[in-house]
Amino acid sequence: MTGPASWPPAPIRTERLVLRESGASDREAFIDLFSSPEVGTYIGGAQPRDELERTVPDVPGRRHGLFVVELDGEMIGMITFDVVGENRDLGFLFLPSSWGKGYAYEACAAALDWFAAAHPGEPLTSDTQVANTASMRLLAKLGFTEGERYEAWGAEQSHWRQ
């Protein structure tokens, strides 16, 4: 695994979106994201909103490898590149209001282009619940190949490689 690329990179612009570092104006969207029952379905459940209101920092998500996905000046999701074991792992979460509109593909494709330039030749993985058919389709569309399936967190998971 190569060392970390400089962070944060300049904002990445796509046809409809901006991928950027998080800011204080994203706090409410982070709380909405992690308290959403729909988002929580495949990640262990929604977190209590009142607890998030107390614990989310003024500038949430300010860390290496986390992109806020912005549409028309508002956060609609996030993409992460986290080190998991020996691998760098792609993660993504989007607010339900943005589902089914191609934003996740557009944002992830742009983030993957950045990753390939910042970490040339470094392998990338992603894991998702098998029941999360939308994420399974997205990973396939992004060029990932499904590998082994395993049981974790009370559900069947699928490990993908780029």
Backbone as a printed PyTorch tensor [residue, N CA C, xyz], in Angstrom:
tensor([[[  0.8570,  -1.1800,   0.0000],
         [  0.0000,   0.0000,   0.0000],
         [  0.8910,   1.2270,   0.0000]],

        [[  0.6040,   2.1440,  -0.8730],
         [  1.3850,   3.3780,  -0.9560],
         [  0.9950,   4.3120,   0.1850]],

        [[  1.8310,   5.2940,   0.4300],
         [  1.5370,   6.2790,   1.4660],
         [  0.3380,   7.1280,   1.0800]],

        [[ -0.1680,   7.8870,   2.0390],
         [ -1.3470,   8.6970,   1.7480],
         [ -1.0390,   9.8210,   0.7680]],

        [[ -1.9820,  10.0630,  -0.1200],
         [ -1.8850,  11.2040,  -1.0320],
         [ -2.1380,  12.4690,  -0.2210]],

        [[ -1.6710,  13.6010,  -0.7210],
         [ -1.9190,  14.8420,   0.0040],
         [ -3.4320,  15.0550,   0.1330]],

        [[ -3.8100,  15.5780,   1.2560],
         [ -5.2360,  15.7400,   1.5400],
         [ -5.4800,  17.1030,   2.1380]],

        [[ -6.5320,  17.7890,   1.8270],
         [ -7.5350,  17.3930,   0.8350],
         [ -7.0920,  17.7800,  -0.5730]],

        [[ -7.5510,  17.0170,  -1.5530],
         [ -7.2830,  17.4240,  -2.9280],
         [ -8.1720,  18.6130,  -3.2930]],

        [[ -7.8730,  19.2270,  -4.4110],
         [ -8.7710,  20.2790,  -4.9090],
         [-10.1420,  19.6460,  -5.1640]],

        [[-11.2100,  20.4220,  -5.0280],
         [-12.5370,  19.8590,  -5.3130],
         [-12.5770,  19.2320,  -6.7100]],

        [[-13.2830,  18.1230,  -6.7980],
         [-13.4490,  17.3990,  -8.0550],
         [-14.8400,  17.7260,  -8.5750]],

        [[-14.9110,  18.2090,  -9.7890],
         [-16.2020,  18.5760, -10.3820],
         [-16.5810,  17.5830, -11.4590]],

        [[-17.8330,  17.1460, -11.4200],
         [-18.3790,  16.2930, -12.4680],
         [-19.4580,  17.1100, -13.1720]],

        [[-20.2100,  16.4700, -14.0390],
         [-21.2640,  17.1900, -14.7550],
         [-22.2630,  17.8350, -13.7920]],

        [[-22.6220,  17.1090, -12.7190],
         [-23.6520,  17.6240, -11.8060],
         [-23.1890,  17.8120, -10.3660]],

        [[-22.0400,  17.2770, -10.0180],
         [-21.6480,  17.1770,  -8.6150],
         [-20.2930,  17.8190,  -8.3420]],

        [[-20.0380,  18.0400,  -7.0420],
         [-18.7140,  18.4450,  -6.5680],
         [-18.3510,  17.4850,  -5.4410]],

        [[-17.1380,  16.9440,  -5.5110],
         [-16.5860,  16.1310,  -4.4260],
         [-15.5590,  17.0040,  -3.7320]],

        [[-15.6970,  17.1520,  -2.4210],
         [-14.8560,  18.1020,  -1.6930],
         [-14.6910,  17.6660,  -0.2500]],

        [[-13.8210,  18.3840,   0.4490],
         [-13.6430,  18.1740,   1.8810],
         [-14.9040,  18.6560,   2.6060]],

        [[-15.1950,  18.0670,   3.7470],
         [-16.3800,  18.4870,   4.5030],
         [-16.1740,  19.8530,   5.1450]],

        [[-17.2990,  20.4950,   5.4510],
         [-17.2870,  21.7890,   6.1100],
         [-18.3870,  21.8650,   7.1560]],

        [[-18.4050,  22.9350,   7.9060],
         [-19.3950,  23.1030,   8.9770],
         [-20.8280,  23.0760,   8.4370]],

        [[-21.0250,  23.5400,   7.2230],
         [-22.3840,  23.5650,   6.6550],
         [-22.9230,  22.1690,   6.3530]],

        [[-22.0760,  21.1350,   6.4480],
         [-22.4950,  19.7630,   6.1720],
         [-23.0100,  19.0300,   7.4140]],

        [[-22.9140,  19.6490,   8.5740],
         [-23.2470,  18.9520,   9.8190],
         [-24.6540,  18.3640,   9.8040]],

        [[-25.6460,  19.1430,   9.4140],
         [-27.0340,  18.6580,   9.4200],
         [-27.2170,  17.4900,   8.4610]],

        [[-26.5600,  17.5410,   7.3000],
         [-26.6660,  16.4450,   6.3330],
         [-26.0100,  15.1690,   6.8720]],

        [[-24.8940,  15.2980,   7.5840],
         [-24.2800,  14.1270,   8.2190],
         [-25.2450,  13.5030,   9.2160]],

        [[-25.8950,  14.3340,  10.0080],
         [-26.8630,  13.8330,  10.9870],
         [-28.0290,  13.1590,  10.2670]],

        [[-28.5370,  13.7770,   9.2060],
         [-29.6200,  13.1730,   8.4130],
         [-29.1900,  11.8190,   7.8550]],

        [[-27.9720,  11.7540,   7.3460],
         [-27.4600,  10.5300,   6.7270],
         [-27.4000,   9.3860,   7.7330]],

        [[-26.7900,   9.6220,   8.8720],
         [-26.5890,   8.5450,   9.8410],
         [-27.8110,   8.2480,  10.7030]],

        [[-28.7970,   9.1240,  10.7010],
         [-30.0350,   8.8420,  11.4430],
         [-31.1400,   8.2930,  10.5380]],

        [[-30.8850,   8.1970,   9.2460],
         [-31.8810,   7.7230,   8.2830],
         [-32.1060,   6.2160,   8.4110]],

        [[-33.3450,   5.7910,   8.6470],
         [-33.6280,   4.3470,   8.6880],
         [-33.3100,   3.6660,   7.3620]],

        [[-33.5550,   4.3540,   6.2470],
         [-33.2800,   3.7540,   4.9310],
         [-31.7730,   3.5430,   4.7430]],

        [[-30.9760,   4.5380,   5.0780],
         [-29.5200,   4.4190,   4.9570],
         [-29.0170,   3.3470,   5.9210]],

        [[-29.5690,   3.3080,   7.1110],
         [-29.1320,   2.3620,   8.1250],
         [-29.4650,   0.9110,   7.8510]],

        [[-30.3330,   0.6470,   6.8910],
         [-30.7760,  -0.7150,   6.6150],
         [-29.6170,  -1.6880,   6.4600]],

        [[-28.5700,  -1.3020,   5.7520],
         [-27.4710,  -2.2230,   5.4470],
         [-26.1740,  -1.9080,   6.1860]],

        [[-26.2300,  -0.9990,   7.1440],
         [-25.0060,  -0.6450,   7.8840],
         [-25.2030,  -0.7420,   9.3930]],

        [[-26.1010,  -1.6080,   9.7940],
         [-26.2800,  -1.8340,  11.2260],
         [-27.3460,  -0.9910,  11.8860]],

        [[-28.1350,  -0.2890,  11.1120],
         [-29.2410,   0.4790,  11.6580],
         [-28.9480,   1.9620,  11.7730]],

        [[-30.0180,   2.7170,  11.8550],
         [-29.9020,   4.1750,  12.0190],
         [-29.4260,   4.4780,  13.4350]],

        [[-28.6790,   5.5560,  13.5570],
         [-28.2580,   6.0100,  14.8730],
         [-29.2940,   7.0040,  15.3970]],

        [[-29.5080,   7.0430,  16.7120],
         [-30.4860,   7.9840,  17.2690],
         [-30.1130,   9.4360,  16.9560]],

        [[-31.0710,  10.1680,  16.3980],
         [-30.8200,  11.5480,  15.9960],
         [-30.3680,  12.4270,  17.1710]],

        [[-30.9980,  12.2720,  18.3290],
         [-30.6200,  13.1080,  19.4730],
         [-29.1760,  12.8340,  19.9050]],

        [[-28.7380,  11.5960,  19.7950],
         [-27.3520,  11.2640,  20.1300],
         [-26.3940,  11.9040,  19.1160]],

        [[-26.7590,  11.8460,  17.8330],
         [-25.9320,  12.4680,  16.7980],
         [-25.8620,  13.9790,  16.9950]],

        [[-26.9920,  14.5950,  17.3490],
         [-27.0080,  16.0530,  17.5840],
         [-25.9950,  16.4280,  18.6610]],

        [[-25.8400,  15.5530,  19.6630],
         [-24.9090,  15.8200,  20.7610],
         [-23.4600,  15.5130,  20.3920]],

        [[-23.2340,  14.5110,  19.5430],
         [-21.8750,  13.9960,  19.3580],
         [-21.1950,  14.3680,  18.0450]],

        [[-21.9430,  14.7120,  17.0120],
         [-21.3140,  15.0510,  15.7380],
         [-20.5780,  16.3780,  15.9000]],

        [[-19.3100,  16.4260,  15.5100],
         [-18.5490,  17.6770,  15.6700],
         [-19.0690,  18.7900,  14.7610]],

        [[-18.6580,  20.0030,  15.0630],
         [-19.0770,  21.1590,  14.2540],
         [-18.7010,  20.9900,  12.7870]],

        [[-17.5500,  20.3890,  12.5410],
         [-17.1270,  20.0760,  11.1640],
         [-16.9620,  18.5570,  11.0940]],

        [[-18.0190,  17.8570,  10.7080],
         [-17.9740,  16.3970,  10.6870],
         [-17.2200,  15.8650,   9.4750]],

        [[-16.6640,  14.6740,   9.6230],
         [-16.0580,  14.0070,   8.4830],
         [-14.7860,  14.6220,   7.9630]],

        [[-14.1460,  15.4640,   8.7210],
         [-12.9150,  16.1210,   8.2650],
         [-11.7680,  15.1490,   8.5380]],

        [[-11.5120,  14.2860,   7.5590],
         [-10.4280,  13.3240,   7.7010],
         [ -9.9330,  12.8770,   6.3310]],

        [[ -8.7490,  12.3140,   6.3270],
         [ -8.1420,  11.8380,   5.0890],
         [ -9.0410,  10.7710,   4.4540]],

        [[ -9.2930,  10.9300,   3.1560],
         [-10.0230,   9.9160,   2.4090],
         [-11.5310,  10.0620,   2.3960]],

        [[-12.0780,  11.1200,   2.9920],
         [-13.5350,  11.3080,   2.9860],
         [-13.8930,  12.4970,   2.1000]],

        [[-14.6750,  12.1980,   1.0790],
         [-15.2100,  13.2320,   0.2010],
         [-16.6810,  13.4520,   0.5250]],

        [[-17.0940,  14.6910,   0.6580],
         [-18.5050,  15.0490,   0.6630],
         [-18.9300,  15.1430,  -0.7960]],

        [[-20.1160,  14.6210,  -1.0920],
         [-20.6790,  14.7460,  -2.4370],
         [-21.7480,  15.8280,  -2.3670]],

        [[-21.5650,  16.8490,  -3.1790],
         [-22.4360,  18.0310,  -3.1480],
         [-23.1950,  18.1660,  -4.4650]],

        [[-24.4760,  18.4810,  -4.3530],
         [-25.3310,  18.7900,  -5.5060],
         [-25.9680,  20.1410,  -5.2380]],

        [[-25.7800,  21.0810,  -6.1390],
         [-26.3780,  22.4150,  -6.0040],
         [-26.1090,  23.0390,  -4.6340]],

        [[-24.8750,  22.8900,  -4.1460],
         [-24.4710,  23.5140,  -2.8900],
         [-24.8560,  22.7640,  -1.6330]],

        [[-25.5130,  21.5990,  -1.7580],
         [-25.9490,  20.8200,  -0.5920],
         [-25.3240,  19.4340,  -0.6040]],

        [[-24.9140,  18.9570,   0.5690],
         [-24.3750,  17.6090,   0.6910],
         [-25.4890,  16.5900,   0.4550]],

        [[-25.2210,  15.6110,  -0.4370],
         [-26.1870,  14.5280,  -0.6660],
         [-25.6050,  13.1730,  -0.2950]],

        [[-24.3160,  13.1390,   0.0340],
         [-23.7020,  11.8640,   0.3820],
         [-22.2290,  12.0200,   0.6580]],

        [[-21.5830,  10.8680,   0.8040],
         [-20.1550,  10.8530,   1.0820],
         [-19.5290,   9.6140,   0.4750]],

        [[-18.2560,   9.7390,   0.1490],
         [-17.4510,   8.6300,  -0.3590],
         [-16.2060,   8.5730,   0.4990]],

        [[-15.8250,   7.3420,   0.8820],
         [-14.6410,   7.1860,   1.7210],
         [-13.6670,   6.1930,   1.0980]],

        [[-12.4040,   6.4290,   1.3640],
         [-11.3280,   5.4910,   1.0630],
         [-10.6340,   5.2280,   2.3880]],

        [[-10.9530,   4.1020,   3.0060],
         [-10.4120,   3.7660,   4.3160],
         [ -9.4620,   2.5820,   4.2100]],

        [[ -8.4630,   2.5450,   5.0790],
         [ -7.5820,   1.3970,   5.1640],
         [ -8.2770,   0.3710,   6.0500]],

        [[ -8.4950,  -0.8200,   5.4670],
         [ -9.1250,  -1.9310,   6.1850],
         [ -8.1960,  -3.1270,   6.0380]],

        [[ -7.5160,  -3.4880,   7.1320],
         [ -6.5410,  -4.5740,   7.0590],
         [ -5.4180,  -4.1860,   6.1220]],

        [[ -5.1960,  -5.0100,   5.1080],
         [ -4.1330,  -4.7740,   4.1270],
         [ -4.6130,  -3.9720,   2.9270]],

        [[ -5.8930,  -3.6410,   2.8860],
         [ -6.4720,  -3.0310,   1.6930],
         [ -6.9790,  -1.6220,   1.9380]],

        [[ -7.1170,  -0.9010,   0.8560],
         [ -7.8340,   0.3640,   0.8860],
         [ -9.2310,   0.0260,   0.3930]],

        [[-10.2500,   0.5340,   1.0840],
         [-11.6320,   0.1240,   0.8700],
         [-12.4900,   1.3190,   0.4750]],

        [[-13.2530,   1.1660,  -0.6110],
         [-14.2050,   2.1790,  -1.0510],
         [-15.5040,   2.0180,  -0.2810]],

        [[-15.9990,   3.1300,   0.2690],
         [-17.3080,   3.1460,   0.9190],
         [-18.1120,   4.3160,   0.3960]],

        [[-19.4290,   4.1950,   0.4380],
         [-20.2770,   5.2870,  -0.0290],
         [-21.6150,   5.2190,   0.6760]],

        [[-22.1370,   6.3970,   1.0160],
         [-23.4680,   6.5520,   1.6030],
         [-24.1050,   7.7840,   0.9800]],

        [[-25.3710,   7.6620,   0.6090],
         [-26.0990,   8.7850,   0.0140],
         [-27.4560,   8.9210,   0.6890]],

        [[-27.9200,  10.1500,   0.7950],
         [-29.2530,  10.4070,   1.3470],
         [-30.3100,   9.7870,   0.4330]],

        [[-31.3680,   9.2120,   0.9980],
         [-32.3990,   8.5670,   0.1860],
         [-32.9870,   9.4620,  -0.9040]],

        [[-33.0600,  10.7690,  -0.6700],
         [-33.6230,  11.6770,  -1.6770],
         [-32.7830,  11.7040,  -2.9540]],

        [[-31.5460,  11.2110,  -2.8860],
         [-30.6750,  11.2320,  -4.0670],
         [-30.5810,   9.8590,  -4.7490]],

        [[-31.2380,   8.8640,  -4.2050],
         [-31.1530,   7.5150,  -4.7590],
         [-31.8450,   7.4250,  -6.1200]],

        [[-31.3210,   6.5710,  -6.9740],
         [-31.9490,   6.2720,  -8.2580],
         [-31.7630,   7.3280,  -9.3310]],

        [[-30.8480,   8.2550,  -9.1340],
         [-30.6560,   9.3530, -10.0940],
         [-29.2770,   9.3450, -10.7440]],

        [[-28.4970,   8.3060, -10.4590],
         [-27.1650,   8.1960, -11.0470],
         [-26.0900,   8.9810, -10.3250]],

        [[-26.4120,   9.6290,  -9.2240],
         [-25.4120,  10.4280,  -8.5120],
         [-24.3140,   9.5580,  -7.9140]],

        [[-24.6700,   8.4170,  -7.3490],
         [-23.6620,   7.5530,  -6.7210],
         [-22.6550,   7.0800,  -7.7580]],

        [[-23.1290,   6.6730,  -8.9290],
         [-22.2070,   6.2360,  -9.9740],
         [-21.3160,   7.4000, -10.4170]],

        [[-21.9100,   8.5370, -10.6780],
         [-21.1550,   9.7060, -11.1430],
         [-20.0820,  10.0990, -10.1230]],

        [[-20.4540,  10.1380,  -8.8560],
         [-19.5200,  10.5420,  -7.8030],
         [-18.4360,   9.4910,  -7.5920]],

        [[-18.8380,   8.2220,  -7.5320],
         [-17.8520,   7.1590,  -7.3020],
         [-16.8810,   7.0450,  -8.4720]],

        [[-17.3550,   7.1780,  -9.7020],
         [-16.4710,   7.1200, -10.8630],
         [-15.4260,   8.2310, -10.7900]],

        [[-15.8340,   9.4300, -10.4160],
         [-14.8900,  10.5460, -10.2860],
         [-13.9060,  10.2870,  -9.1460]],

        [[-14.3930,   9.7700,  -8.0290],
         [-13.5220,   9.4740,  -6.8900],
         [-12.5270,   8.3660,  -7.2420]],

        [[-12.9670,   7.3790,  -8.0110],
         [-12.0660,   6.3050,  -8.4230],
         [-10.9820,   6.8170,  -9.3640]],

        [[-11.3230,   7.7610, -10.2360],
         [-10.3130,   8.3850, -11.0950],
         [ -9.2650,   9.1000, -10.2410]],

        [[ -9.7240,   9.8410,  -9.2140],
         [ -8.7980,  10.5060,  -8.3100],
         [ -7.9130,   9.4690,  -7.6190]],

        [[ -8.5200,   8.3880,  -7.1130],
         [ -7.7760,   7.3630,  -6.3850],
         [ -6.6930,   6.7490,  -7.2710]],

        [[ -7.0430,   6.4250,  -8.5110],
         [ -6.0850,   5.8030,  -9.4310],
         [ -4.8900,   6.7170,  -9.6840]],

        [[ -5.1290,   8.0280,  -9.7760],
         [ -4.0310,   8.9800,  -9.9850],
         [ -3.2170,   9.1890,  -8.7080]],

        [[ -3.8850,   9.2130,  -7.5590],
         [ -3.2160,   9.4810,  -6.2800],
         [ -2.5010,   8.2480,  -5.7300]],

        [[ -2.9850,   7.0620,  -6.0750],
         [ -2.4370,   5.8000,  -5.5580],
         [ -2.2410,   4.8200,  -6.7220]],

        [[ -1.3560,   5.1460,  -7.6760],
         [ -1.2290,   4.3160,  -8.8810],
         [ -0.9170,   2.8580,  -8.5480]],

        [[ -1.6900,   1.9720,  -9.1750],
         [ -1.4630,   0.5420,  -9.0210],
         [ -1.9330,  -0.0550,  -7.7100]],

        [[ -2.4450,   0.7620,  -6.7990],
         [ -2.8770,   0.2260,  -5.5040],
         [ -4.2390,  -0.4400,  -5.6480]],

        [[ -4.3680,  -1.6750,  -5.1570],
         [ -5.6610,  -2.3520,  -5.2610],
         [ -6.6980,  -1.7040,  -4.3500]],

        [[ -7.9270,  -1.8650,  -4.7390],
         [ -9.0390,  -1.2860,  -3.9980],
         [-10.0990,  -2.3600,  -3.8270]],

        [[-10.7160,  -2.3890,  -2.6530],
         [-11.7770,  -3.3460,  -2.3730],
         [-13.0120,  -2.6050,  -1.9000]],

        [[-14.1000,  -3.3270,  -1.7680],
         [-15.3240,  -2.7840,  -1.1870],
         [-16.1460,  -3.9620,  -0.6850]],

        [[-16.8600,  -3.7500,   0.4030],
         [-17.7160,  -4.7820,   0.9630],
         [-19.1170,  -4.2360,   1.1090]],

        [[-20.1020,  -5.0950,   0.8780],
         [-21.4870,  -4.6920,   1.0390],
         [-22.3270,  -5.9080,   1.4000]],

        [[-23.4710,  -5.6570,   2.0100],
         [-24.4050,  -6.7510,   2.2590],
         [-24.9450,  -7.2560,   0.9270]],

        [[-25.0580,  -8.5610,   0.8040],
         [-25.6130,  -9.1670,  -0.4060],
         [-27.0370,  -8.6600,  -0.6390]],

        [[-27.7700,  -8.4170,   0.4380],
         [-29.1530,  -7.9270,   0.3060],
         [-29.2160,  -6.5190,  -0.2800]],

        [[-28.1090,  -5.7870,  -0.2480],
         [-28.0820,  -4.4250,  -0.7840],
         [-27.8180,  -4.5100,  -2.2940]],

        [[-28.8510,  -4.8730,  -3.0230],
         [-28.6960,  -5.1050,  -4.4660],
         [-28.2800,  -3.8380,  -5.2130]],

        [[-28.6900,  -2.6700,  -4.7560],
         [-28.2860,  -1.4250,  -5.4310],
         [-26.7750,  -1.2280,  -5.3340]],

        [[-26.1950,  -1.4750,  -4.1650],
         [-24.7460,  -1.3490,  -4.0150],
         [-24.0170,  -2.4260,  -4.8130]],

        [[-24.5600,  -3.6210,  -4.8570],
         [-23.9460,  -4.6970,  -5.6410],
         [-23.9140,  -4.3020,  -7.1280]],

        [[-25.0180,  -3.7650,  -7.6290],
         [-25.0650,  -3.3260,  -9.0360],
         [-24.0840,  -2.1840,  -9.2820]],

        [[-24.0170,  -1.2250,  -8.3500],
         [-23.1080,  -0.0920,  -8.5060],
         [-21.6580,  -0.5660,  -8.5570]],

        [[-21.2740,  -1.4530,  -7.6660],
         [-19.8910,  -1.9340,  -7.6710],
         [-19.5560,  -2.6390,  -8.9830]],

        [[-20.4740,  -3.4410,  -9.4880],
         [-20.2460,  -4.1110, -10.7750],
         [-20.1020,  -3.0770, -11.8890]],

        [[-20.9720,  -2.0700, -11.8960],
         [-20.9250,  -1.0290, -12.9320],
         [-19.6180,  -0.2350, -12.8600]],

        [[-19.0610,  -0.1040, -11.6540],
         [-17.8030,   0.6250, -11.4650],
         [-16.5790,  -0.2180, -11.8200]],

        [[-16.8000,  -1.4740, -12.1980],
         [-15.6900,  -2.3280, -12.6080],
         [-15.1280,  -3.2220, -11.5300]],

        [[-15.7990,  -3.3260, -10.3960],
         [-15.3720,  -4.2320,  -9.3440],
         [-15.8720,  -5.6430,  -9.6810]],

        [[-15.1630,  -6.6420,  -9.1790],
         [-15.5270,  -8.0360,  -9.3820],
         [-15.8630,  -8.6420,  -8.0290]],

        [[-16.9930,  -9.3390,  -7.9800],
         [-17.3930,  -9.9540,  -6.7160],
         [-16.4930, -11.1330,  -6.3990]],

        [[-16.0450, -11.1870,  -5.1540],
         [-15.2270, -12.2890,  -4.6630],
         [-16.0250, -13.1320,  -3.6860]],

        [[-15.4080, -13.4100,  -2.5730],
         [-16.0330, -14.3040,  -1.6060],
         [-17.1970, -13.6280,  -0.8800]],

        [[-18.1070, -14.4880,  -0.4570],
         [-19.2000, -14.0540,   0.4120],
         [-18.9290, -14.6040,   1.7970]],

        [[-19.3580, -13.8690,   2.8050],
         [-19.0880, -14.2710,   4.1840],
         [-20.1940, -13.7280,   5.0800]],

        [[-20.2830, -14.2990,   6.2530],
         [-21.2850, -13.8850,   7.2320],
         [-20.6260, -12.9260,   8.2230]],

        [[-21.2360, -11.7600,   8.4240],
         [-20.7410, -10.7900,   9.4100],
         [-21.8820,  -9.8520,   9.7760]],

        [[-21.8910,  -9.3920,  11.0040],
         [-22.8840,  -8.4480,  11.5000],
         [-24.3120,  -8.9620,  11.2600]],

        [[-24.4800, -10.2820,  11.3470],
         [-25.8090, -10.8760,  11.2400],
         [-26.3730, -10.9320,   9.8390]],

        [[-25.5270, -10.7830,   8.8180],
         [-26.0310, -10.8040,   7.4400],
         [-24.9310, -11.3040,   6.5010]],

        [[-25.3460, -11.8060,   5.3280],
         [-24.3820, -12.2420,   4.3240],
         [-23.7700, -11.0130,   3.6560]],

        [[-22.4330, -10.9870,   3.6080],
         [-21.6740,  -9.8870,   3.0270],
         [-20.9870, -10.3650,   1.7610]],

        [[-20.6030,  -9.4260,   0.9240],
         [-19.8830,  -9.7380,  -0.3070],
         [-18.6550,  -8.8350,  -0.4010]],

        [[-17.5140,  -9.4640,  -0.7030],
         [-16.2420,  -8.7470,  -0.8310],
         [-15.9520,  -8.5540,  -2.3210]],

        [[-15.6580,  -7.3270,  -2.7080],
         [-15.4270,  -6.9680,  -4.1120],
         [-14.0150,  -6.4430,  -4.2750]],

        [[-13.4350,  -6.6560,  -5.4710],
         [-12.1000,  -6.1480,  -5.8050],
         [-12.1650,  -5.3990,  -7.1230]],

        [[-11.3460,  -4.3840,  -7.2000],
         [-11.2780,  -3.6250,  -8.4570],
         [-10.2290,  -4.2360,  -9.3600]]])
